[in-house]
């Protein structure tokens, strides 16, 4: 597992992965900027107080709140957008893993959109729960890492496995190998825990889980 993680880490800086990173990051930042402008204008339209110092304080507090809210959305939004390109990345990884003719098939568009949307929503929910647990002494960062390890181990494996199996068969395989996938998810969760590095999470996740799927399918 460690060898697969190290190889995947090197691969995410290869040209095909960098190109997907630039595209997904650009789309993510554009959507966040549009959301910021719209929400900021909406919030300011409701700030109508006579005292200038109070209006300035409320404006600052609103801006800070929007910044934290949008920062929280970076991970799930980047997952959703990068999901549009994960099949291309999986094909690059599989070209190194399988002989010609044995690589997986692209996930149908409707299924890919549904899986990406579900992943993004579950990611937002899990991270919101973990964020609340950060306020509980004794749980804090551990809750965040463990929650994301489970989430990423499950979802990125399904994205890799459904290139070879039906969704039902991929789910059954996931349940059979849940402890190993949780371990793989810990590597991916490490990316999410580092601000700035979390935008690389989808790239590392698909590279690692494509290798993990091959290992499990071969009984290793």
C-alpha positions in Angstrom: 0.0 0.0 0.0 2.8 2.4 0.9 4.6 1.7 -2.4 1.3 2.3 -4.3 0.9 5.6 -2.5 4.5 6.8 -3.3 4.2 5.9 -6.9 0.8 7.7 -7.1 2.3 10.8 -5.4 5.0 11.0 -8.1 2.4 10.5 -10.8 0.2 13.4 -9.9 3.0 15.8 -11.0 3.2 14.3 -14.5 1.9 16.4 -17.4 -1.5 14.7 -17.9 -2.3 15.2 -14.2 -1.0 18.7 -14.1 -3.3 19.7 -17.0 -6.3 18.3 -15.2 -5.3 20.1 -12.0 -5.1 23.4 -13.8 -8.5 22.9 -15.5 -10.3 21.7 -12.3 -8.6 24.3 -10.1 -9.5 27.1 -12.5 -13.1 26.0 -12.7 -13.3 25.7 -8.9 -11.9 29.2 -8.3 -14.2 30.7 -10.9 -17.3 29.2 -9.3 -16.1 30.3 -5.9 -15.5 33.8 -7.1 -19.0 34.0 -8.7 -20.5 32.6 -5.5 -18.6 35.1 -3.4 -19.7 38.0 -5.6 -23.4 36.9 -5.5 -23.6 36.1 -1.8 -21.6 39.2 -0.8 -24.0 41.5 -2.8 -27.0 39.6 -1.3 -25.7 39.9 2.2 -24.8 43.6 1.9 -28.2 44.4 0.5 -29.7 43.4 3.9 -27.2 45.5 6.0 -29.1 48.7 6.6 -28.0 50.4 9.8 -27.6 54.1 10.5 -24.3 54.0 12.4 -21.3 53.8 10.0 -19.1 51.9 12.4 -21.8 49.2 12.9 -22.3 48.9 9.1 -18.6 48.5 8.7 -18.4 45.9 11.4 -21.3 43.9 9.9 -19.8 44.1 6.5 -16.4 42.8 7.8 -18.1 40.0 9.7 -20.1 39.0 6.6 -17.0 38.9 4.5 -15.2 36.8 7.0 -18.1 34.4 7.3 -18.3 34.1 3.5 -14.6 33.4 3.3 -14.9 30.6 5.9 -18.0 29.1 4.2 -16.4 29.1 0.7 -13.1 27.8 2.1 -15.1 24.9 3.5 -16.6 24.3 0.1 -13.2 24.0 -1.7 -12.7 20.3 -1.1 -16.2 19.1 -2.1 -16.4 21.5 -5.0 -13.0 20.5 -6.3 -14.1 16.8 -6.0 -17.2 17.5 -8.0 -15.4 19.3 -10.8 -12.4 17.0 -10.9 -14.9 14.1 -11.2 -15.5 15.3 -14.8 -11.9 14.4 -15.6 -11.2 11.3 -13.4 -11.9 8.8 -16.2 -9.2 10.5 -18.3 -6.7 10.2 -15.4 -7.7 6.6 -14.6 -7.0 5.7 -18.2 -3.5 7.3 -17.9 -2.8 5.2 -14.7 -4.2 2.0 -16.2 -2.0 2.4 -19.3 0.9 1.7 -16.9 -0.8 -1.1 -15.0 -2.6 -3.2 -17.7 -1.6 -4.5 -21.2 -3.5 -3.1 -24.2 -7.1 -4.3 -24.3 -7.5 -5.0 -20.5 -8.0 -1.4 -19.3 -11.4 -0.3 -17.8 -14.2 1.4 -19.6 -15.3 5.0 -19.1 -18.1 5.3 -16.6 -21.4 6.3 -18.3 -21.9 10.1 -18.2 -25.1 10.0 -16.2 -23.6 7.6 -13.6 -20.4 9.7 -13.4 -22.3 12.8 -12.7 -24.4 11.1 -10.1 -21.4 9.6 -8.4 -19.5 12.9 -8.4 -22.5 14.8 -7.0 -23.1 12.2 -4.3 -19.4 12.2 -3.4 -19.4 16.0 -3.1 -22.5 16.1 -1.0 -21.3 13.3 1.3 -17.9 14.9 1.5 -19.5 18.2 2.6 -21.7 16.4 5.2 -18.8 14.4 6.6 -16.5 17.4 6.8 -19.3 19.5 8.5 -19.7 16.8 11.1 -16.0 16.5 11.6 -15.8 20.3 11.9 -18.3 20.3 14.7 -16.4 17.5 16.4 -13.3 19.6 16.3 -14.9 21.5 19.2 -15.1 18.4 21.3 -12.0 17.8 23.5 -10.3 14.5 22.7 -11.7 14.1 19.2 -10.7 17.2 17.3 -8.3 16.5 14.4 -8.6 12.7 14.7 -12.3 12.9 13.9 -11.6 14.8 10.8 -8.9 12.4 9.5 -10.9 9.2 10.3 -14.1 10.5 8.8 -12.3 11.5 5.6 -10.3 8.2 5.5 -13.6 6.3 5.4 -15.2 8.6 2.9 -12.3 8.8 0.5 -11.5 5.1 0.8 -15.0 4.2 -0.2 -15.8 6.7 -2.9 -12.5 6.8 -4.8 -12.4 3.0 -4.8 -15.9 2.9 -6.3 -14.8 5.4 -9.0 -11.9 3.1 -9.9 -13.8 -0.2 -9.6 -16.8 0.8 -11.7 -14.5 1.1 -14.7 -14.3 -2.7 -14.6 -17.4 -3.8 -12.6 -21.1 -2.9 -12.3 -21.8 -0.5 -9.4 -23.4 -3.4 -7.4 -20.4 -5.6 -7.8 -18.1 -2.7 -7.0 -20.1 -2.1 -3.8 -19.8 -5.7 -2.8 -16.1 -5.7 -3.4 -15.8 -2.6 -1.3 -17.6 -4.1 1.6 -15.4 -7.2 1.4 -12.2 -5.2 1.5 -13.4 -2.4 3.8 -10.4 -2.4 6.2 -7.8 -2.2 3.4 -9.7 0.6 1.7 -9.9 2.5 5.0 -6.1 2.2 5.2 -5.8 3.5 1.7 -8.2 6.3 2.6 -5.9 7.4 5.4 -3.3 8.3 2.8 -5.8 10.3 0.8 -7.1 12.0 4.0 -3.6 13.3 4.6 -4.0 15.6 1.6 -7.3 17.0 2.8 -5.8 17.9 6.2 -3.2 20.3 4.6 -4.6 23.6 3.3 -3.6 24.2 -0.3 -2.6 20.6 -0.8 -6.2 19.5 -0.6 -6.8 20.6 -4.2 -4.6 17.6 -5.2 -6.8 15.2 -3.4 -8.8 14.0 -6.5 -5.6 13.4 -8.5 -3.9 11.4 -5.8 -7.2 9.6 -5.0 -7.8 8.2 -8.5 -4.1 7.3 -9.0 -3.9 5.4 -5.7 -7.2 3.7 -6.0 -6.6 2.5 -9.5 -3.6 0.7 -8.2 -5.4 -0.6 -5.1 -8.2 -2.0 -7.2 -5.7 -3.9 -9.3 -4.0 -5.3 -6.1 -7.4 -6.4 -4.7 -8.7 -7.9 -7.9 -5.5 -10.0 -8.2 -5.8 -11.1 -4.6 -2.7 -9.3 -3.4 
